[in-house]
Amino acid sequence: MFSQMLNILIYRSVSLLSLMSQITTYYYLISSRVSNWFRWRPTSPHELDRAESKVLSFLKNPFRTYYVDIGQGLGVDNSKIWTLEMTPEAHNDNESSATPLVLIHGFASAIGLWALNLDSLLQTGRKLYAFDLLGFGKSSRPTFDSGETAEVQMIDSIERWRKHVGLDRKFILLGHSFGAYLAASYTLQYPERVSHLILADPWGMPSLQMNQQLTQRQIPRPLWVKMVAKVVTMFTPLAGLRAAGPWGPQLIHKLRPDIKKKFEQMAGEGNADCFLEYIYHCNANHMPSGEMAFKSLSTSLGWARNPMIDRITELHPEINMTFIYGSRSWIDRQPGFQTKYLLGDRVNVEIIQGSGHHVYADKSEEFNELVAKVCHTVDSRVNDIDINDSDDEDMGQALFD
C-alpha cells in the first residue's frame, strides 16, 4: 500500500515538474516575442553572435574567430575587425609553401556565408583568413567620409588588418561582388602584398560609358517609376529591412528563399533558416555604416562612381587575375573579357554554368575547384621562383669558391 502511494506521489511530482517546464518554455517564448515587438527591430549583438555560431557550427574543421584591433588610421580610429582563421593540420608557417588565402565577402554579407567554401579550400593545405569588412557583420561600424575617401578608408582598414593579424607574406586575395571591387582596389594600392587576385562576380567593373549604354537599351521608365527611384536613392540600400521592424525577419524569408536553398546542401533540408537569420542580424543594426560607404561609392543607379575597368591597367605586371562569373548572374561579365584583352594571358575568365550572382554558393563545388586550381598554380609558380633563386645563389657561390 505504501509503495503504491509512493509511486503515485512520484508520478504526480514528475507530471507537475513537466507541466512547470512547459509553462516556463512558453513563458520565455512569449516574452521573447513580446520583447521583439517592443524593440521594433528584433536584433542585438547577442542574437548576431548566436546566429553566427549556428552557421559556423556546420564547418567540419577547427577554426578560430577573434577581433583584430586595427588601431588608428585615416579617420577610422579605434575600430576592430571580426576575423575567422583556419589552419590545416601539421601546418608550419615557416615551412609551408602553400600561399595563404584571404576572402572578402560582398555587400550585406559576412564571414558566415563562406561556410560552403572554407572546409573545401582548407584541403588545399593553406591557411585561410576571412573577415567582416568595417561597417558589416560583427566588425566596428565607424562613420566613413563621403565620396572616394570612403574607398581609401576601407582599403586602409584592410591593410591595417593585415599588419595586425601578422600576415607578412604574399597571399591570394579573393573577393565577391563589392568585396571583389575592394580586393581589386587593395591590390592596386598594395601590389607587393598580393600574389594572385580572384574576382568572383565583381561589382563596380564596367565604365560609366558602358553603364550608360546599358541603361539606354532598357525600356523607358514611366515618370512615377522615376520619382519612386529618386526617393529610394535618398536612403541606404537596406533601409527598408530596418524600417520593417518586427516584420524584418519574415521579410528576409519572403524575399530571399533562394539563400535558404543554397545552404540546405550543407545544413540539410529545413535546417538552413539560420542562414537567413544570420543575414538579418548582420544587416538590422541601427548603424549601417558599411551601406553608407557603399552608397557614397555608387551612382543613383548602383554603378561604381570610380569604375575598376578604368584603373585595372595599373595592375602590377607580376600579378595574375582570375574572374569567376555565374552564367545567370545580373553582373555584366564583358569587363572581365575586356580586362583580358587589355592585360593579356595573365588574366583568366571562368564562367560557371547555371550559377547566379552568389557563385560561391550556387555551385560551391565547381567554385571551390576553380579556386583550388588557382591556388595550386600560384604555389607552383612561387616554388619555381624559389628554386631558380636558390640555383642562382648556388651558381654565384660556386664562382667565388
N, C-alpha and C positions, 0 to 999 in steps of 0.2 A: 504493500500500500504506500509506504513512504517513498519507495523507489519510483512508483508511478507518478506521485505528486511532484517529485524532484524533476522527473523528465518533462512533465507538463510545464513546470516553472522555467526550466532551461529553454524549452521550445518557445514559450511566450517571451522570454527575455531576448532570445535571438531575433524573434519576429519584430520586437519593439526596436531593437538596435538597427535592424534592416530598414524599418519604416523611418527612423530618425535619420539614417544615412541618405535615404531617398529625398526626404524633406530638405536636408542640408544641400544636397546636389541641386534640387530645383530652386532653392533659395539663391544659391550663388549664380545659377544660370539666369534667373530672372533679374537679379540685382545687377549682373554684368550687362544684360541687355538694356535695362533702365539707365544704368550708368553711361552706356554708349550713347543713348539718345540725348541725355543731358549734356554730354561732351560735344555734341554736334558732329565733330569728326572723331569717330571711334578708333583712335590710334594713339600710340605712345611709344617712347623708346623701348619700353619693356616688351610691348607686343611685337615690335620690329625684331627685337632680339629673339623672341620665341619663334617667330615665323622663319627667320633665317636659320635658326638651329634645326628646325624641322626640315627645311630644304636641304641643308648641308648634311643631314643625317643619312641621306641616300648615297653619299660617297662611300666607296669601299676601302679607300686608302687613307692612312693617317694624314691629318693636316693641322695647321695651327693658324689661328686668327689673332690679330693684335693691332693696336693703334700705333701709328708711326707719327711722332711729333715732328713736323717739318720746320719748326722754328719760324723765323721771321723772313719776309721776302717782299715782293712788290705789292705792298698794300694788303696782303693776305697773311696776317700775323696770327700766331698762337693757334694754328689750325692743326688738326690731326686727320690722318688718312687711314681708314679701316682697310686692313690688308689680310689676304689669305696666302699662305705659303705651303707648298708641298715639296717634299724631298724624297726621291726614290731610295729604296733600301740600298745599303752599302755604298752610299754616296759620300764622296770626299771632295770638298771644294778645291783642294789643292791638286788633286789627281784627276778629277773628272774632265773629260774632253768634250762633254756634251754642253752645248751652248744653252744658257738659261732662256726661258720663255716668259715674257711678260704680256698679260692680257688686259686690255682696256675695254670695258663694257660700253654699250651705246646709250642713247638718250633714254631717260626714265628707267634705267636698269641698275644693276648692282652685281656684286661678285657671285651671288647665288645662282644667277641664270647661266653661269658656265658649268652647271652641275653635270650636264651631259657630255662634257668635254674633258674635264680635269683628270678623271681616272685613266682615260684612254691616252691622253697626252703624257701623263706621268710614265706610262710604259715605254716611252721613247728614251728613258734614262736620264732625264734632265730635271733641273729644279724649276718649279713653276711659281710664278707670282701673279696674283690678281688683286686689284684694289678698287675701292669705290672712289670715283672722281670726287673732288671737292664739290659740295653742293648736291651730292646724290647719295643714296643709301645711308650708311651709318657714318660717313665722313662728316667733318665740320661743314657748316653752311655759312661761309663768310659772305659779305656783300662785295661783289665784283664791280669793277668800274665798267662803264658803258663802252660800246664800240669795240674796236680791235684790241684795246687794252685788256679786255676780259680774256681774250685768247692768250695774250702774253702772260697773264697771271696764271692761267691754268697750266700752261706749258712750264712755267717756272715752278709751280707746285709739284709737277711730275718729276722734274729734275731734283728738287729738294727731297722728294720722297726717295728717289734712287740713292742719293747720298746717305740719307739717314738709315735706309734699310741695309746699307753695306754692299750694294750691288756694284762692284768695282770693275767687273769685266764686261765685254760686249755681250749684248743679248739680242734675241729675236723679239721684235715688237709686233704684236697682233692686236688690231683694233677693229671693232664692229661699229658701223654706222657713224654716229657722232664721235665715238671713240676712235674710229679709223681716221677721221679728219684730224683729231688731236694727235694721234700717233704719227701721221704724216708731218704735221707741223713740228712736233717734237724732233723728229728725225732730221728735218731741215735745219733746226736750230742746234742740235747736238749730234752731228753725224758720227763723231768719234765714239759714241755710246752704242750704236746700233749696227748689228751685223746683217740683218735682213728685215725688211718691212712687209708685213702681211696686212692687206686691207680687205676686210670682209664686208661686202655690200656697203661701200663707203658713202656717207653723206658728204655734201659740200664739194664735190669734184667739178661739176660742169661750170663752164664760164657763164657770165651773165648773158652773153650773146646767145649761147646755146639754150639757156633757160627762156629767154625772150622768144626765140623761135619756137620752142615747145609750147609756150603759152599762146602764141599766135595761132597755132594749129588746133587749139582746143575750141570747143563750141562757145560762142559768145554768151556771157552770163547776163541774166536779167538784172535790172537796176536794183531790185530788192536783195538779190543774192550778193551783189557788190556791197550794198550797205551793211548787210549782216557780216560779211567778211571783214569790212572795215572795223566794225565794233569788236569782232573777235580778236583782231590784231592788238587791241588795247590791253589784252590780258595775256598771262603766261599760258603755254600750251595745255597744261593740266589743271588750270583754274577751275574748270567745270567739275573735275573729280572732287576737289576740296569743297566746292560750293554745294555739292550733292549731300554733304553732311552724312547722316546715318545711312543714307542710301548708297554711299560711295562703294562699299564692298560688293553690294549686289550689282552696281553699275559695271564694275570690272568684270564680274561673272557674265553679265549680259553682253558686253561689248567685245570681250576677248576670250570666248570659249576655245579659240584655236590654241591659245597659250597652254591651257589645261591639257589639250590633246597632245601637244608636243612632248610634254613631260610625263605622260602616262606610260610611255615606254620604259621609264626608269622607276616611277613610283607605283605603277600598277593601275589598272582601270578603277576609277572612283577615288583614287588616293592623291590626286595631283592638285586638289583645291588649295593646298598650302602654297603653291607657287603663285596663284592669283592673290592670295592673302599677303604674300611677301611683296608682290608688286604694289599692292595698295598701300601697305605701311611704308614702303620706300618713298612713295610719292604724295602721301597725305600730310606730310609735315607742313606746318604753318609758314616755314621759311623756305620757299622754293628757289634758293639762290642759284642752283645749277640750271634750272629752267630759265631764269632771268638772264644768265650768261649766254645760254643758247639763243635766246630771243634777240639779244644785242648783236649776236654774230650772224643773224639771218635776216633776210628781207621779209616784207609783209607776206610774200607767197611761200616762204620757207626755204628759199635758196640761200646759199652762203654769200655773205657780202664780199668776202675775200676768197674767191674760189681757188681750190687747190691746184686745178689744172694750169692756172696762170703762174704757179710757183714751182711746179714739180720738176721743171728742167734744172732747177738749182740743186737737185739731189746729188749728193756726193757720188762720183763715178764708181766708187768701190762698193756701193750699197745696191743690192738687188731687191726687186719688188715682186710680190705676188698679189694679184687681185683674185678674190673669190666671190663670184656673184651667184645669186639664185635666179634660175631661168624665169620664175614667175614673180620676181620682185618688182616693186614700183620704182626702184632705183635705176637710173639710166646707166647702162654699162658701156656706152660709147666712150666716155672719158678714159676707161681702162685701156681700150684699144688705141685711143689717141696717145696715151702715155707710152704704150709700147712702141708706137710709131716714132715718138719723139726721142725715147731713150734706148730703143733697140732691144737686143736679145737679153739684156739684164732684167727685162720685165716679162712676167708670165701672167696670162689671163686664164682663169679657170671658171667654168660655169657648171654649177650643179643642177642637173635637170630635176624638175618637179619641186624645187625649193623656192620659198618666198624670201622676204627680207631677212627673217631670222634664220639665216642659212646655217648657223652653228647648231640650231635645234631642229629645224625642219628635216634635215638629212644629216644628223650628227655623225653617223659612221663614216659617210663619204667625206664630210668636212674634216673629221679627225684624221682620216687617211691622208688627205691633201696636206694638212698642216704637218703631220708626221714626216711626210716625204720632204717637205721644205726643210724641216729641222735636220734630218739626216744629211741632206745635201749641204747645208751650212756646216755641219760638223765635219764632213769630208773635206770641204774646202779649207776650213780652218786647220785641220790636221795636215793637209798638203802644204799649206803655207809654213806651218811649224817645222815640218820635215825639211823643206827647202832651206829654211833659215838655219836649221841645225847643220845641214850639209855645207852651207856657205861658211859657217863658223869652223867646221872641221877642216875645210879646204884652206881657210885663212890660217888656221893654226899650223897646218902641215907646211905652209910656205915659210913659216918662221922657225920650224923645227930643224 
